[in-house]
Structures are given as C-alpha cells and as structure tokens.
Amino acid sequence: MSLHENIAGLKAQIEQKLPAATRSIMDRATADLQSSGIMEGTIKIDDALPSFTLPNQNGTPVNLERVLAKGQLVLSIFRGAWCPYCMLELEALEARAQGFRDAGATLLIISPQSQAASAKMKADKGFSFDILSDLGNLYTEKLGLVFSLPDDLRKIYSGIGIDLPTFNGTDAWELPMPARLIVGKDGVVRDANINADYTIRPEPEETLRTLKSAL
C-alpha cells in the first residue's frame, strides 16, 4: 500500500475512536494553523538551507556542509515517535532509502524529541538513516515551521498520553510542521513539501522522482 493509503486508513481508525468533541477541537486547531499565515514564512524552493550541526541519535554531530560534500540531501522534519502519521512516513521513507542512496542523496530526519527517544526508535524500527535532535526546535524555527499548540489541544494531547514537554525535554508546547526538503549540493532547496495539516505527507516515490530529475 502507498503512504497515502496507509495514512487514510489510520485517519479513519482514529476518527472512529475519538469523541466528536475531541475531533472538532483537533480539526479546528489544524484549520486555524492553516489560516494563520504561517506558510508564508516557511522555507521555499530556491532558498538557501540554513547551516546546521546537530547531534544524531548517538550524540555524534552531523554537519550540513559535510553532508552536502557527498551529494544531495533529502531532509524530513519529524514531529516525534508519539505521532502515528509520522511513523508511517518514516517507515515509507525507509522502504525507499536505498533508492535515495542510489541517487546519490543522504536521507536525514530532524526531530525535537530527545536523543534517547530517537536512539530507541531507530533500534526498534531498524531505520538506516540518522535522526538528528533539534531540542527546543531552534533549527526548525529558522525554517519557519514552528508553532505553539493551543490550550484546548494541549489538554487533549495530555489526556491521551502525549506530554510534549516530557518527550522533548523542554517546557514548551511547540511542534514543527512536517516537511520534506530536497537540497542540492550547493545548499539550495530544490523541492519543499510543507503542510499545516499533519495528516498530509508526500509519497517517497514523488521525492525520489524529483531527486533524480535534479541530478
């Protein structure tokens, strides 16, 4: 099944389980974010990707310029292991990871979650890519992706066991919007898939086709 099909199935299951009032709050939060104007400030195609040096799941620093010296970069911004939509996307990316490598690109994930959480997730799932820790969303803030969760949504998340401060090791109830970028060796963004609706993700095959066409 495609990523879109898996997400559609997951979304239907979740909507059946959640009370109508809860679904309404979550849907309104997404709609409010979409209409907030946040998308106007996100990183765009032809922008230079801000430099970074971030620790991976083992604490090893990963530097953007050293990655780009090897070839192009596919960069995925990941909310956290608690998000089932995000996990479906990472599993789909892993299934195409060899294709990215064959096209001369490095696949990296950036997440606000702790290194320990990323190390456990990588070990449990057998992911082949590095997961970089952006504690406090300091880097994804530079990409224009970070937003604060409204109070009513925070209560819902807490009620279903999603305590973001605990997961992310900060006091802030902030998340990055999911994003997938293709970055050329020159550090310029060649493709940018960003959506304020966290249930909408591009297919890995789309990214691979764009990556190959940019070579």
C-alpha positions as CSV (number, residue, x, y, z in Angstrom):
1,M,0.0,0.0,0.0
2,S,1.1,3.6,-0.6
3,L,1.8,6.0,2.1
4,H,-1.3,7.9,1.2
5,E,-3.4,4.8,1.5
6,N,-1.9,3.9,4.9
7,I,-2.5,7.4,6.2
8,A,-6.1,7.3,5.0
9,G,-6.7,4.0,6.8
10,L,-5.1,5.3,10.0
11,K,-7.0,8.5,9.9
12,A,-10.3,6.6,9.5
13,Q,-9.5,4.4,12.5
14,I,-8.6,7.4,14.7
15,E,-11.7,9.3,13.8
16,Q,-13.9,6.4,14.7
17,K,-12.3,6.1,18.1
18,L,-12.2,9.8,19.1
19,P,-15.3,11.5,20.6
20,A,-16.8,14.1,18.2
21,A,-15.9,17.0,20.5
22,T,-12.3,15.9,20.5
23,R,-12.2,15.6,16.7
24,S,-13.7,19.0,16.4
25,I,-11.0,20.6,18.6
26,M,-8.3,18.9,16.6
27,D,-9.8,19.8,13.3
28,R,-10.2,23.4,14.4
29,A,-6.6,23.6,15.5
30,T,-5.4,22.4,12.1
31,A,-7.7,24.8,10.3
32,D,-6.6,27.7,12.5
33,L,-2.9,26.9,11.7
34,Q,-3.7,26.7,8.0
35,S,-5.3,30.2,8.1
36,S,-2.7,31.7,10.4
37,G,-0.3,32.8,7.6
38,I,2.5,30.5,8.9
39,M,3.0,29.1,5.5
40,E,4.1,32.5,4.1
41,G,7.2,32.4,6.4
42,T,8.4,28.8,5.6
43,I,11.5,28.0,3.7
44,K,10.8,27.9,0.0
45,I,12.3,26.4,-3.2
46,D,15.4,28.3,-4.3
47,D,16.1,29.4,-0.7
48,A,19.5,28.5,0.9
49,L,19.1,26.0,3.6
50,P,20.4,27.4,6.9
51,S,23.6,25.6,8.1
52,F,23.3,23.2,11.0
53,T,25.4,21.0,13.2
54,L,23.1,18.7,15.2
55,P,23.7,15.6,17.2
56,N,22.3,12.3,15.8
57,Q,20.7,9.6,18.0
58,N,24.1,8.6,19.3
59,G,25.2,12.1,20.1
60,T,27.5,12.3,17.1
61,P,27.5,15.8,15.5
62,V,26.2,15.9,11.9
63,N,27.1,19.0,9.8
64,L,25.2,20.2,6.8
65,E,28.2,21.1,4.7
66,R,29.9,17.8,5.3
67,V,26.7,16.0,4.2
68,L,26.4,18.1,1.0
69,A,30.0,17.4,0.1
70,K,28.8,13.9,-0.6
71,G,25.8,14.8,-2.7
72,Q,22.2,16.0,-2.4
73,L,20.2,15.8,0.8
74,V,16.6,14.6,1.5
75,L,15.6,16.2,4.8
76,S,12.5,15.2,6.7
77,I,11.1,17.2,9.6
78,F,9.6,14.7,12.1
79,R,7.3,15.6,15.0
80,G,8.0,12.6,17.2
81,A,7.7,8.9,17.8
82,W,4.3,9.5,19.5
83,C,2.8,10.6,16.2
84,P,1.5,7.6,14.2
85,Y,1.3,9.6,11.0
86,C,5.0,10.5,11.3
87,M,5.9,6.9,12.0
88,L,4.1,5.8,8.8
89,E,6.0,8.3,6.9
90,L,9.4,7.2,8.3
91,E,8.6,3.6,7.5
92,A,7.7,4.6,4.0
93,L,11.0,6.6,3.7
94,E,12.9,3.6,5.0
95,A,11.4,1.4,2.3
96,R,12.8,3.8,-0.4
97,A,16.0,4.7,1.5
98,Q,18.2,2.6,-0.8
99,G,16.7,4.5,-3.8
100,F,17.7,7.8,-2.3
101,R,21.3,6.5,-1.7
102,D,21.4,5.1,-5.3
103,A,20.5,8.6,-6.5
104,G,23.5,10.0,-4.6
105,A,21.5,11.6,-1.7
106,T,21.7,11.4,2.0
107,L,18.4,11.0,3.9
108,L,18.3,12.7,7.3
109,I,15.5,13.2,9.8
110,I,15.3,16.2,12.2
111,S,13.1,16.0,15.3
112,P,12.6,17.9,18.5
113,Q,12.5,14.7,20.5
114,S,15.3,13.6,22.8
115,Q,18.4,11.7,21.6
116,A,17.3,8.8,23.8
117,A,13.9,8.6,22.1
118,S,15.5,8.7,18.7
119,A,18.0,6.0,19.6
120,K,15.3,3.7,20.8
121,M,13.1,4.4,17.8
122,K,16.0,3.7,15.3
123,A,16.9,0.5,17.1
124,D,13.3,-0.7,17.4
125,K,12.5,0.0,13.7
126,G,15.8,-0.7,12.2
127,F,16.0,2.6,10.4
128,S,19.1,3.1,8.2
129,F,19.1,6.9,8.4
130,D,20.3,9.2,11.2
131,I,17.7,11.1,13.3
132,L,19.1,14.5,14.4
133,S,17.9,16.1,17.7
134,D,16.7,19.7,17.4
135,L,16.0,20.3,21.1
136,G,13.8,23.3,21.6
137,N,13.0,23.5,17.8
138,L,15.9,26.0,17.5
139,Y,16.8,24.9,14.0
140,T,13.3,24.3,12.6
141,E,12.4,27.8,13.9
142,K,14.8,29.1,11.3
143,L,12.8,27.2,8.6
144,G,9.6,28.9,9.7
145,L,8.0,25.6,10.7
146,V,7.4,26.0,14.5
147,F,4.1,26.8,16.1
148,S,2.6,26.7,19.6
149,L,-0.3,24.3,20.4
150,P,-3.5,26.0,21.6
151,D,-4.6,25.3,25.2
152,D,-7.5,23.0,24.3
153,L,-5.3,20.9,22.1
154,R,-2.7,20.6,24.8
155,K,-5.3,19.2,27.1
156,I,-6.3,16.6,24.6
157,Y,-2.7,15.6,23.9
158,S,-2.1,15.3,27.7
159,G,-5.2,13.3,28.1
160,I,-4.1,10.7,25.6
161,G,-0.6,10.4,26.9
162,I,1.2,12.8,24.6
163,D,3.1,15.0,27.0
164,L,5.3,17.1,24.7
165,P,7.5,18.6,27.4
166,T,8.4,15.2,28.6
167,F,9.0,13.8,25.1
168,N,11.1,16.8,24.0
169,G,12.8,17.8,27.3
170,T,11.6,21.4,27.3
171,D,8.7,23.3,28.9
172,A,7.3,24.5,25.6
173,W,4.3,23.0,23.9
174,E,5.7,23.6,20.4
175,L,6.0,21.5,17.3
176,P,7.4,21.9,13.8
177,M,5.1,21.3,10.9
178,P,6.1,18.2,9.0
179,A,8.2,19.0,6.0
180,R,10.3,17.2,3.4
181,L,13.0,19.1,1.5
182,I,15.4,18.2,-1.3
183,V,18.6,20.2,-1.0
184,G,21.2,20.4,-3.8
185,K,25.0,20.1,-3.2
186,D,25.1,23.9,-3.3
187,G,22.8,24.1,-0.3
188,V,19.8,25.5,-2.2
189,V,16.4,24.0,-1.7
190,R,15.2,22.2,-4.9
191,D,11.9,21.0,-3.6
192,A,9.8,21.8,-0.5
193,N,6.8,19.8,0.7
194,I,5.3,21.5,3.8
195,N,1.7,21.3,5.0
196,A,0.0,22.8,8.1
197,D,-2.2,19.6,8.1
198,Y,0.0,16.9,9.7
199,T,-2.0,14.1,8.0
200,I,-0.9,15.2,4.5
201,R,2.5,13.8,3.5
202,P,4.1,13.4,0.1
203,E,4.8,10.0,-1.3
204,P,8.5,8.9,-1.1
205,E,8.3,8.0,-4.8
206,E,7.4,11.6,-5.6
207,T,10.5,12.8,-3.7
208,L,12.7,10.2,-5.5
209,R,11.5,11.3,-8.9
210,T,12.2,14.9,-8.1
211,L,15.6,14.0,-6.7
212,K,16.6,12.1,-9.9
213,S,15.3,14.9,-12.2
214,A,17.5,17.4,-10.3
215,L,20.7,15.4,-10.9
